[in-house]
Amino acid sequence: MRNMFAYMRSSGADDAGYFRNRALQEQAAAQKATCEAARDRHDQLAAICRFRALIASSRPQFGPEVTRERNAVRVG
């Protein structure tokens, strides 16, 4: 189980930054697009990337310290 938590932490560690950068790239592509259909598609992709960045930034990160807290026996 420990390997799974390490994987989850490493895979989500910079997802928010990645999707923020992709949203900026798509927004720039939408501004440069000469075709209305391409502009709409780039706008849609930018919105999706902004949403994914928001989700990734608010998602708790899993790691051994969180696992220890969950498995700790509480006395009292």
Steps between C-alpha positions, in 0.01 A plus 500: 500500500790736570606493134155610390510807726846594374371474144195715577716768658750512214237497227296783650782713633513740206171436321365844592803674351483291186134578440549872574773511234285307253210741561726795420623328183146427386390855576787636291412259219137617512610862466720415200243279326362636174216248471192535724480122557866481605455798733200336666683168540807668657270694735335174604835331559620799705187480717552127553863555598406778744245268659753216526753739658240602758420138583868403518584790730219418745561122507676374814838342440551147627821387659646301785434778753128499416491122521664508844242752622213284375644186662586662834317365799332777695501471873259688715 
